[in-house]
C-alpha cells in the first residue's frame, strides 16, 4: 500500500508478505515447513525544494517447527529454528546548490537467530549493527564528478547455547556441554 499523507510533502509505503505452506499443510506435514513473514515501510518527507528526509525499515521472521511423533532411535523428536531481523534507516538528502549535494544515512540492524534440536542442542545468536554514512557529490563540469564521504559503524555479536562435544554420537535427550555466553565487539 502506498500513497501521500500530505499532498506533495509526505508520502508513505507499507508492504506485508507471508508464506502459506504451513497453513495449507497444517500439523499433518511429514516434513518441516517454514513459516516466513516480512514487512517493509517507508515514509518520505519533502522538507523543502532542497532537502528530503526518508525513514525506512524491514522486519523479517522465519520460523520452522517440526515434531516427529515416533523418531527413529538416536534421532531427535523435534527441531525448532527461528530468525528475526529488524533493519531501520534514516536518510537526509540535501542539494546545497546546483552542482553539490549530500546524502546522510543513519542505520540500525538487529538479527536474532536460534535453533533447538531435541532436548540438548540449542544455540542463540544475536547480532547488532549501528552506523553513520555521509556521501557528498560535486559535479565540477558536465562530464566530471568528484564524490567523497565516510562511513563508520559498530557491530556486536552474542552467542550462547548447549552443544554436545560430539553431536554424531549423542542421545538427543541428554545435556552434556553448555557454551558460555560470549560477546564479540
One Martini backbone bead per residue (centre of mass of N, CA, C, O) as a GRO file, in nm:
protein
  185
    1UNK     BB    1   0.098   0.036   0.022
    2UNK     BB    2   0.045   0.365  -0.130
    3UNK     BB    3   0.083   0.720  -0.033
    4UNK     BB    4  -0.032   1.017   0.056
    5UNK     BB    5  -0.047   1.235   0.342
    6UNK     BB    6   0.084   1.498   0.207
    7UNK     BB    7   0.065   1.690  -0.043
    8UNK     BB    8   0.388   1.719  -0.170
    9UNK     BB    9   0.539   1.605   0.121
   10UNK     BB   10   0.399   1.320   0.224
   11UNK     BB   11   0.491   0.971   0.219
   12UNK     BB   12   0.374   0.621   0.200
   13UNK     BB   13   0.491   0.274   0.269
   14UNK     BB   14   0.347  -0.064   0.274
   15UNK     BB   15   0.454  -0.411   0.344
   16UNK     BB   16   0.312  -0.754   0.336
   17UNK     BB   17   0.430  -1.094   0.400
   18UNK     BB   18   0.337  -1.454   0.343
   19UNK     BB   19   0.333  -1.776   0.399
   20UNK     BB   20   0.113  -2.086   0.332
   21UNK     BB   21   0.212  -2.381   0.376
   22UNK     BB   22   0.149  -2.414   0.681
   23UNK     BB   23  -0.165  -2.381   0.640
   24UNK     BB   24  -0.218  -2.609   0.435
   25UNK     BB   25  -0.076  -2.853   0.600
   26UNK     BB   26  -0.018  -2.815   0.882
   27UNK     BB   27   0.033  -3.076   1.126
   28UNK     BB   28   0.053  -3.319   0.889
   29UNK     BB   29   0.332  -3.295   0.820
   30UNK     BB   30   0.633  -3.496   0.724
   31UNK     BB   31   0.771  -3.211   0.715
   32UNK     BB   32   0.927  -2.929   0.717
   33UNK     BB   33   0.783  -2.603   0.766
   34UNK     BB   34   0.788  -2.275   0.660
   35UNK     BB   35   0.764  -1.956   0.826
   36UNK     BB   36   0.708  -1.647   0.650
   37UNK     BB   37   0.778  -1.299   0.737
   38UNK     BB   38   0.724  -0.960   0.601
   39UNK     BB   39   0.816  -0.604   0.641
   40UNK     BB   40   0.762  -0.275   0.502
   41UNK     BB   41   0.885   0.073   0.513
   42UNK     BB   42   0.800   0.423   0.407
   43UNK     BB   43   0.901   0.766   0.473
   44UNK     BB   44   0.846   1.075   0.299
   45UNK     BB   45   1.003   1.411   0.322
   46UNK     BB   46   0.948   1.731   0.194
   47UNK     BB   47   1.086   1.999   0.323
   48UNK     BB   48   1.205   2.111   0.049
   49UNK     BB   49   1.363   2.178  -0.252
   50UNK     BB   50   1.658   2.069  -0.097
   51UNK     BB   51   1.499   1.859   0.100
   52UNK     BB   52   1.508   1.502   0.211
   53UNK     BB   53   1.330   1.264   0.407
   54UNK     BB   54   1.399   0.914   0.517
   55UNK     BB   55   1.208   0.635   0.641
   56UNK     BB   56   1.319   0.292   0.688
   57UNK     BB   57   1.210  -0.068   0.677
   58UNK     BB   58   1.282  -0.412   0.801
   59UNK     BB   59   1.097  -0.714   0.868
   60UNK     BB   60   1.186  -1.056   0.976
   61UNK     BB   61   1.036  -1.394   0.976
   62UNK     BB   62   1.168  -1.723   1.059
   63UNK     BB   63   1.000  -2.048   1.084
   64UNK     BB   64   1.068  -2.383   1.237
   65UNK     BB   65   0.851  -2.661   1.311
   66UNK     BB   66   0.927  -3.001   1.435
   67UNK     BB   67   0.748  -3.311   1.495
   68UNK     BB   68   0.830  -3.642   1.594
   69UNK     BB   69   0.641  -3.895   1.713
   70UNK     BB   70   0.847  -4.143   1.578
   71UNK     BB   71   1.151  -4.170   1.622
   72UNK     BB   72   1.436  -4.278   1.558
   73UNK     BB   73   1.693  -4.405   1.690
   74UNK     BB   74   1.889  -4.114   1.776
   75UNK     BB   75   1.664  -3.918   1.711
   76UNK     BB   76   1.498  -3.643   1.713
   77UNK     BB   77   1.171  -3.515   1.811
   78UNK     BB   78   1.281  -3.215   1.747
   79UNK     BB   79   1.258  -2.893   1.554
   80UNK     BB   80   1.384  -2.551   1.603
   81UNK     BB   81   1.350  -2.240   1.423
   82UNK     BB   82   1.474  -1.890   1.425
   83UNK     BB   83   1.435  -1.559   1.262
   84UNK     BB   84   1.512  -1.211   1.345
   85UNK     BB   85   1.472  -0.899   1.160
   86UNK     BB   86   1.600  -0.555   1.190
   87UNK     BB   87   1.570  -0.257   0.977
   88UNK     BB   88   1.702   0.080   0.982
   89UNK     BB   89   1.653   0.410   0.812
   90UNK     BB   90   1.809   0.735   0.776
   91UNK     BB   91   1.757   1.005   0.538
   92UNK     BB   92   1.949   1.297   0.408
   93UNK     BB   93   1.878   1.507   0.142
   94UNK     BB   94   2.104   1.755  -0.009
   95UNK     BB   95   2.082   2.067  -0.194
   96UNK     BB   96   2.299   2.327  -0.202
   97UNK     BB   97   2.350   2.328  -0.511
   98UNK     BB   98   2.342   2.251  -0.836
   99UNK     BB   99   2.646   2.070  -0.790
  100UNK     BB  100   2.569   2.005  -0.474
  101UNK     BB  101   2.544   1.694  -0.279
  102UNK     BB  102   2.385   1.506  -0.007
  103UNK     BB  103   2.405   1.190   0.203
  104UNK     BB  104   2.251   1.097   0.501
  105UNK     BB  105   2.311   0.801   0.712
  106UNK     BB  106   2.115   0.608   0.946
  107UNK     BB  107   2.172   0.286   1.109
  108UNK     BB  108   1.988  -0.026   1.201
  109UNK     BB  109   2.062  -0.368   1.323
  110UNK     BB  110   1.883  -0.683   1.399
  111UNK     BB  111   1.974  -1.027   1.485
  112UNK     BB  112   1.784  -1.329   1.560
  113UNK     BB  113   1.894  -1.662   1.642
  114UNK     BB  114   1.749  -2.002   1.664
  115UNK     BB  115   1.804  -2.342   1.798
  116UNK     BB  116   1.644  -2.676   1.825
  117UNK     BB  117   1.755  -3.014   1.916
  118UNK     BB  118   1.577  -3.146   2.102
  119UNK     BB  119   1.713  -3.130   2.444
  120UNK     BB  120   2.056  -3.053   2.384
  121UNK     BB  121   2.028  -2.854   2.130
  122UNK     BB  122   2.143  -2.511   2.135
  123UNK     BB  123   2.106  -2.170   1.985
  124UNK     BB  124   2.209  -1.824   2.035
  125UNK     BB  125   2.187  -1.533   1.818
  126UNK     BB  126   2.328  -1.191   1.831
  127UNK     BB  127   2.300  -0.907   1.611
  128UNK     BB  128   2.457  -0.574   1.586
  129UNK     BB  129   2.400  -0.255   1.404
  130UNK     BB  130   2.563   0.066   1.373
  131UNK     BB  131   2.541   0.378   1.168
  132UNK     BB  132   2.735   0.611   0.952
  133UNK     BB  133   2.668   0.808   0.648
  134UNK     BB  134   2.857   1.009   0.402
  135UNK     BB  135   2.763   1.171   0.096
  136UNK     BB  136   2.942   1.347  -0.166
  137UNK     BB  137   2.865   1.569  -0.453
  138UNK     BB  138   3.064   1.713  -0.726
  139UNK     BB  139   2.997   1.897  -1.018
  140UNK     BB  140   3.223   2.039  -1.207
  141UNK     BB  141   3.129   1.916  -1.473
  142UNK     BB  142   2.942   1.744  -1.690
  143UNK     BB  143   3.192   1.498  -1.694
  144UNK     BB  144   3.265   1.582  -1.382
  145UNK     BB  145   3.320   1.401  -1.070
  146UNK     BB  146   3.308   1.448  -0.710
  147UNK     BB  147   3.346   1.187  -0.468
  148UNK     BB  148   3.261   1.169  -0.112
  149UNK     BB  149   3.329   1.013   0.222
  150UNK     BB  150   3.177   0.825   0.501
  151UNK     BB  151   3.212   0.540   0.740
  152UNK     BB  152   3.049   0.420   1.043
  153UNK     BB  153   3.068   0.146   1.293
  154UNK     BB  154   2.886  -0.096   1.504
  155UNK     BB  155   2.953  -0.425   1.631
  156UNK     BB  156   2.766  -0.715   1.755
  157UNK     BB  157   2.811  -1.045   1.925
  158UNK     BB  158   2.605  -1.319   2.035
  159UNK     BB  159   2.662  -1.639   2.218
  160UNK     BB  160   2.446  -1.924   2.305
  161UNK     BB  161   2.450  -2.270   2.447
  162UNK     BB  162   2.395  -2.616   2.354
  163UNK     BB  163   2.660  -2.872   2.313
  164UNK     BB  164   2.791  -3.140   2.212
  165UNK     BB  165   3.095  -3.270   2.159
  166UNK     BB  166   2.950  -3.520   1.984
  167UNK     BB  167   2.674  -3.520   1.780
  168UNK     BB  168   2.697  -3.822   1.648
  169UNK     BB  169   2.705  -3.965   1.971
  170UNK     BB  170   2.411  -3.868   2.080
  171UNK     BB  171   2.167  -3.811   2.304
  172UNK     BB  172   1.904  -3.581   2.262
  173UNK     BB  173   1.827  -3.610   2.594
  174UNK     BB  174   2.135  -3.518   2.662
  175UNK     BB  175   2.319  -3.308   2.862
  176UNK     BB  176   2.685  -3.210   2.823
  177UNK     BB  177   2.712  -2.902   2.708
  178UNK     BB  178   2.798  -2.559   2.788
  179UNK     BB  179   2.783  -2.257   2.665
  180UNK     BB  180   2.904  -1.956   2.689
  181UNK     BB  181   2.856  -1.629   2.719
  182UNK     BB  182   2.935  -1.421   2.441
  183UNK     BB  183   3.123  -1.127   2.331
  184UNK     BB  184   3.162  -0.943   2.021
  185UNK     BB  185   3.332  -0.615   1.917
   0.00000   0.00000   0.00000
